[in-house]
Amino acid sequence: MAGYRFKCKDIGMKCDFEVRHASSKDELMQIAATHAKMAHNMQTIPQDVAAKVDSAIRQD
């Protein structure tokens, strides 16, 4: 299944979290935001981090 993917490691985090096969960038960002809140104690994603995530998203 084609889709969007992202790894925390791709933005320099020491974390094995990976999103595979998200159907859209919006879906991926929602999944990543939930992960960031739960695993990294980020209540909101700072603009610079969001930009790094966006630039690290890959499409299959």
MOPAC internal coordinates of N, CA, C and O (Angstrom, degrees):
PM7 1SCF
backbone

  N    0.0000 0     0.00 0     0.00 0    0    0    0
  C    1.4589 1     0.00 0     0.00 0    1    0    0
  C    1.5326 1   108.53 1     0.00 0    2    1    0
  O    1.2310 1   120.49 1   -53.50 1    3    2    1
  N    1.3005 1   116.68 1   126.50 1    3    2    1
  C    1.4647 1   121.85 1   178.46 1    5    3    2
  C    1.5220 1   109.71 1   -77.43 1    6    5    3
  O    1.2310 1   121.39 1   -24.08 1    7    6    5
  N    1.3080 1   114.95 1   155.92 1    7    6    5
  C    1.4537 1   118.73 1   178.58 1    9    7    6
  C    1.5086 1   111.04 1   172.42 1   10    9    7
  O    1.2310 1   121.38 1    15.78 1   11   10    9
  N    1.3189 1   114.96 1  -164.22 1   11   10    9
  C    1.4612 1   122.45 1  -179.61 1   13   11   10
  C    1.5141 1   109.39 1  -102.44 1   14   13   11
  O    1.2310 1   121.02 1   -33.09 1   15   14   13
  N    1.3399 1   115.66 1   146.91 1   15   14   13
  C    1.4662 1   119.39 1  -179.33 1   17   15   14
  C    1.5272 1   110.02 1  -139.86 1   18   17   15
  O    1.2310 1   121.81 1   -22.34 1   19   18   17
  N    1.3223 1   114.15 1   157.66 1   19   18   17
  C    1.4615 1   121.55 1  -177.67 1   21   19   18
  C    1.5211 1   108.90 1  -157.43 1   22   21   19
  O    1.2310 1   120.65 1   -35.45 1   23   22   21
  N    1.3521 1   116.36 1   144.55 1   23   22   21
  C    1.4686 1   122.50 1   174.23 1   25   23   22
  C    1.5250 1   108.11 1  -127.63 1   26   25   23
  O    1.2310 1   120.13 1   -43.95 1   27   26   25
  N    1.3175 1   117.35 1   136.05 1   27   26   25
  C    1.4682 1   121.01 1   174.96 1   29   27   26
  C    1.5295 1   110.97 1   -55.62 1   30   29   27
  O    1.2310 1   120.53 1   141.76 1   31   30   29
  N    1.3382 1   116.60 1   -38.24 1   31   30   29
  C    1.4638 1   120.57 1  -179.10 1   33   31   30
  C    1.5302 1   111.84 1   -58.25 1   34   33   31
  O    1.2310 1   120.26 1   152.09 1   35   34   33
  N    1.3404 1   117.11 1   -27.91 1   35   34   33
  C    1.4618 1   120.71 1  -178.21 1   37   35   34
  C    1.5275 1   112.85 1   -68.51 1   38   37   35
  O    1.2310 1   120.43 1   165.99 1   39   38   37
  N    1.3322 1   116.78 1   -14.01 1   39   38   37
  C    1.4699 1   119.35 1   176.43 1   41   39   38
  C    1.5352 1   110.79 1  -115.37 1   42   41   39
  O    1.2310 1   121.00 1  -160.62 1   43   42   41
  N    1.3373 1   115.69 1    19.38 1   43   42   41
  C    1.4544 1   120.60 1   173.13 1   45   43   42
  C    1.5167 1   116.29 1    88.80 1   46   45   43
  O    1.2310 1   120.08 1  -171.45 1   47   46   45
  N    1.3306 1   117.46 1     8.55 1   47   46   45
  C    1.4638 1   120.46 1   178.65 1   49   47   46
  C    1.5250 1   109.72 1   -82.27 1   50   49   47
  O    1.2310 1   120.42 1   -35.17 1   51   50   49
  N    1.3293 1   116.80 1   144.83 1   51   50   49
  C    1.4596 1   121.65 1   173.72 1   53   51   50
  C    1.5258 1   107.30 1   -89.40 1   54   53   51
  O    1.2310 1   121.48 1  -105.62 1   55   54   53
  N    1.3250 1   114.77 1    74.38 1   55   54   53
  C    1.4624 1   121.93 1  -172.12 1   57   55   54
  C    1.5266 1   107.73 1  -151.69 1   58   57   55
  O    1.2310 1   120.61 1   -42.45 1   59   58   57
  N    1.3230 1   116.44 1   137.55 1   59   58   57
  C    1.4587 1   121.31 1  -178.62 1   61   59   58
  C    1.5285 1   113.57 1   -90.32 1   62   61   59
  O    1.2310 1   120.07 1  -173.66 1   63   62   61
  N    1.3406 1   117.47 1     6.34 1   63   62   61
  C    1.4679 1   120.61 1  -178.46 1   65   63   62
  C    1.5276 1   111.13 1   -61.37 1   66   65   63
  O    1.2310 1   121.59 1   -41.51 1   67   66   65
  N    1.3294 1   114.56 1   138.49 1   67   66   65
  C    1.4567 1   120.73 1   179.12 1   69   67   66
  C    1.5254 1   109.23 1  -145.94 1   70   69   67
  O    1.2310 1   120.78 1   -43.40 1   71   70   69
  N    1.3144 1   116.11 1   136.60 1   71   70   69
  C    1.4652 1   122.12 1   171.50 1   73   71   70
  C    1.5201 1   105.99 1  -105.29 1   74   73   71
  O    1.2310 1   120.97 1   -49.22 1   75   74   73
  N    1.3044 1   115.76 1   130.78 1   75   74   73
  C    1.4683 1   121.14 1   175.92 1   77   75   74
  C    1.5200 1   108.27 1  -126.27 1   78   77   75
  O    1.2310 1   120.75 1   -36.81 1   79   78   77
  N    1.2821 1   116.17 1   143.19 1   79   78   77
  C    1.4581 1   122.47 1   170.35 1   81   79   78
  C    1.5278 1   115.06 1    64.60 1   82   81   79
  O    1.2310 1   119.28 1  -149.74 1   83   82   81
  N    1.3229 1   118.98 1    30.26 1   83   82   81
  C    1.4630 1   120.09 1   172.11 1   85   83   82
  C    1.5248 1   107.06 1   -66.59 1   86   85   83
  O    1.2310 1   120.24 1   -38.16 1   87   86   85
  N    1.3213 1   117.15 1   141.84 1   87   86   85
  C    1.4658 1   120.17 1  -174.75 1   89   87   86
  C    1.5257 1   112.78 1   -78.45 1   90   89   87
  O    1.2310 1   120.31 1   162.60 1   91   90   89
  N    1.3384 1   117.01 1   -17.40 1   91   90   89
  C    1.4660 1   120.84 1   179.47 1   93   91   90
  C    1.5293 1   109.27 1  -153.74 1   94   93   91
  O    1.2310 1   120.91 1   -15.58 1   95   94   93
  N    1.3345 1   115.87 1   164.42 1   95   94   93
  C    1.4637 1   119.28 1   175.46 1   97   95   94
  C    1.5197 1   110.37 1   -63.62 1   98   97   95
  O    1.2310 1   120.27 1   143.00 1   99   98   97
  N    1.3368 1   117.10 1   -37.00 1   99   98   97
  C    1.4675 1   120.11 1   179.06 1  101   99   98
  C    1.5229 1   111.34 1   -61.79 1  102  101   99
  O    1.2310 1   120.48 1   135.83 1  103  102  101
  N    1.3315 1   116.69 1   -44.17 1  103  102  101
  C    1.4648 1   120.32 1   177.77 1  105  103  102
  C    1.5293 1   110.02 1   -61.46 1  106  105  103
  O    1.2310 1   120.60 1   134.79 1  107  106  105
  N    1.3249 1   116.46 1   -45.21 1  107  106  105
  C    1.4522 1   120.69 1  -179.90 1  109  107  106
  C    1.5270 1   110.77 1   -60.59 1  110  109  107
  O    1.2310 1   119.95 1   135.41 1  111  110  109
  N    1.3179 1   117.70 1   -44.59 1  111  110  109
  C    1.4667 1   120.88 1  -179.67 1  113  111  110
  C    1.5270 1   111.18 1   -63.57 1  114  113  111
  O    1.2310 1   119.58 1   143.52 1  115  114  113
  N    1.3195 1   118.40 1   -36.48 1  115  114  113
  C    1.4670 1   121.12 1   176.89 1  117  115  114
  C    1.5268 1   110.90 1   -65.31 1  118  117  115
  O    1.2310 1   120.49 1   136.91 1  119  118  117
  N    1.3277 1   116.67 1   -43.09 1  119  118  117
  C    1.4675 1   120.99 1   177.90 1  121  119  118
  C    1.5267 1   109.77 1   -63.89 1  122  121  119
  O    1.2310 1   120.50 1   134.86 1  123  122  121
  N    1.3275 1   116.65 1   -45.14 1  123  122  121
  C    1.4626 1   120.86 1   179.57 1  125  123  122
  C    1.5246 1   111.49 1   -63.67 1  126  125  123
  O    1.2310 1   119.84 1   141.27 1  127  126  125
  N    1.3263 1   117.91 1   -38.73 1  127  126  125
  C    1.4634 1   121.34 1   178.95 1  129  127  126
  C    1.5258 1   111.01 1   -64.18 1  130  129  127
  O    1.2310 1   120.37 1   139.00 1  131  130  129
  N    1.3292 1   116.89 1   -41.00 1  131  130  129
  C    1.4641 1   120.60 1   177.47 1  133  131  130
  C    1.5254 1   109.84 1   -64.17 1  134  133  131
  O    1.2310 1   120.31 1   136.27 1  135  134  133
  N    1.3172 1   117.02 1   -43.73 1  135  134  133
  C    1.4621 1   121.29 1   177.48 1  137  135  134
  C    1.5293 1   110.68 1   -61.16 1  138  137  135
  O    1.2310 1   120.40 1   133.89 1  139  138  137
  N    1.3282 1   116.84 1   -46.11 1  139  138  137
  C    1.4687 1   120.83 1  -178.86 1  141  139  138
  C    1.5243 1   111.22 1   -59.43 1  142  141  139
  O    1.2310 1   120.68 1   141.01 1  143  142  141
  N    1.3075 1   116.30 1   -38.99 1  143  142  141
  C    1.4729 1   120.92 1   179.29 1  145  143  142
  C    1.5281 1   110.69 1   -67.41 1  146  145  143
  O    1.2310 1   120.50 1   133.67 1  147  146  145
  N    1.3227 1   116.64 1   -46.33 1  147  146  145
  C    1.4598 1   121.02 1  -174.80 1  149  147  146
  C    1.5390 1   112.44 1   -76.19 1  150  149  147
  O    1.2310 1   119.91 1   136.30 1  151  150  149
  N    1.3213 1   117.77 1   -43.70 1  151  150  149
  C    1.4653 1   121.21 1  -172.16 1  153  151  150
  C    1.5222 1   113.66 1   -94.98 1  154  153  151
  O    1.2310 1   120.50 1   151.59 1  155  154  153
  N    1.3302 1   116.66 1   -28.41 1  155  154  153
  C    1.4621 1   119.93 1  -173.64 1  157  155  154
  C    1.5295 1   112.66 1  -117.69 1  158  157  155
  O    1.2310 1   120.66 1  -172.94 1  159  158  157
  N    1.3344 1   116.34 1     7.06 1  159  158  157
  C    1.4684 1   122.44 1   177.28 1  161  159  158
  C    1.5369 1   112.60 1    55.11 1  162  161  159
  O    1.2310 1   120.68 1  -142.73 1  163  162  161
  N    1.3319 1   116.31 1    37.27 1  163  162  161
  C    1.4654 1   121.55 1   177.93 1  165  163  162
  C    1.5242 1   107.80 1  -101.40 1  166  165  163
  O    1.2310 1   120.07 1   -74.81 1  167  166  165
  N    1.3257 1   117.47 1   105.19 1  167  166  165
  C    1.4608 1   120.30 1  -179.31 1  169  167  166
  C    1.5268 1   111.48 1   -67.38 1  170  169  167
  O    1.2310 1   120.70 1   145.97 1  171  170  169
  N    1.3138 1   116.28 1   -34.03 1  171  170  169
  C    1.4564 1   122.32 1   171.82 1  173  171  170
  C    1.5255 1   107.05 1  -133.96 1  174  173  171
  O    1.2310 1   121.02 1   -24.82 1  175  174  173
  N    1.3095 1   115.65 1   155.18 1  175  174  173
  C    1.4597 1   119.62 1   179.23 1  177  175  174
  C    1.5253 1   107.59 1   -93.25 1  178  177  175
  O    1.2310 1   120.30 1   -61.35 1  179  178  177
  N    1.3419 1   117.03 1   118.65 1  179  178  177
  C    1.4629 1   119.77 1   178.20 1  181  179  178
  C    1.5336 1   111.01 1   -59.54 1  182  181  179
  O    1.2310 1   120.96 1   -29.14 1  183  182  181
  N    1.3112 1   115.77 1   150.86 1  183  182  181
  C    1.4644 1   120.97 1  -176.89 1  185  183  182
  C    1.5289 1   112.57 1   -55.30 1  186  185  183
  O    1.2310 1   120.18 1   139.59 1  187  186  185
  N    1.3355 1   117.26 1   -40.41 1  187  186  185
  C    1.4687 1   119.22 1  -179.15 1  189  187  186
  C    1.5210 1   111.81 1   -66.74 1  190  189  187
  O    1.2310 1   120.26 1   143.87 1  191  190  189
  N    1.3296 1   117.11 1   -36.13 1  191  190  189
  C    1.4667 1   120.59 1   177.88 1  193  191  190
  C    1.5257 1   109.79 1   -70.14 1  194  193  191
  O    1.2310 1   120.25 1   137.89 1  195  194  193
  N    1.3264 1   117.13 1   -42.11 1  195  194  193
  C    1.4688 1   121.02 1   177.72 1  197  195  194
  C    1.5269 1   110.46 1   -59.13 1  198  197  195
  O    1.2310 1   120.32 1   140.35 1  199  198  197
  N    1.3200 1   117.00 1   -39.65 1  199  198  197
  C    1.4639 1   120.74 1   178.70 1  201  199  198
  C    1.5259 1   110.65 1   -65.93 1  202  201  199
  O    1.2310 1   120.04 1   140.98 1  203  202  201
  N    1.3406 1   117.53 1   -39.02 1  203  202  201
  C    1.4687 1   121.02 1   177.64 1  205  203  202
  C    1.5251 1   110.37 1   -64.79 1  206  205  203
  O    1.2310 1   120.88 1   136.62 1  207  206  205
  N    1.3382 1   115.92 1   -43.38 1  207  206  205
  C    1.4655 1   119.92 1   178.70 1  209  207  206
  C    1.5213 1   109.30 1   -60.96 1  210  209  207
  O    1.2310 1   120.65 1   132.06 1  211  210  209
  N    1.3223 1   116.37 1   -47.94 1  211  210  209
  C    1.4623 1   120.81 1  -178.55 1  213  211  210
  C    1.5306 1   111.25 1   -57.79 1  214  213  211
  O    1.2310 1   120.31 1   137.76 1  215  214  213
  N    1.3228 1   117.02 1   -42.24 1  215  214  213
  C    1.4650 1   119.94 1  -178.89 1  217  215  214
  C    1.5312 1   112.42 1   -73.20 1  218  217  215
  O    1.2310 1   120.06 1   160.74 1  219  218  217
  N    1.3373 1   117.49 1   -19.26 1  219  218  217
  C    1.4725 1   121.19 1  -179.17 1  221  219  218
  C    1.5252 1   112.68 1   -93.39 1  222  221  219
  O    1.2310 1   119.76 1   173.36 1  223  222  221
  N    1.3218 1   118.07 1    -6.64 1  223  222  221
  C    1.4642 1   121.16 1   179.64 1  225  223  222
  C    1.5198 1   108.93 1   -69.08 1  226  225  223
  O    1.2310 1   121.18 1   -47.02 1  227  226  225
  N    1.3050 1   115.35 1   132.98 1  227  226  225
  C    1.4659 1   122.02 1   178.17 1  229  227  226
  C    1.5196 1   108.80 1  -116.86 1  230  229  227
  O    1.2310 1   121.25 1   -29.30 1  231  230  229
  N    1.3166 1   115.21 1   150.70 1  231  230  229
  C    1.4622 1   120.17 1   177.84 1  233  231  230
  C    1.5161 1   109.72 1  -115.14 1  234  233  231
  O    1.2310 1   120.95 1   -47.61 1  235  234  233
  N    1.3432 1   115.79 1   132.39 1  235  234  233
  C    1.4740 1   121.24 1   178.45 1  237  235  234
  C    1.5062 1   110.09 1   -78.07 1  238  237  235
  O    1.2310 1   120.10 1   180.00 1  239  238  237

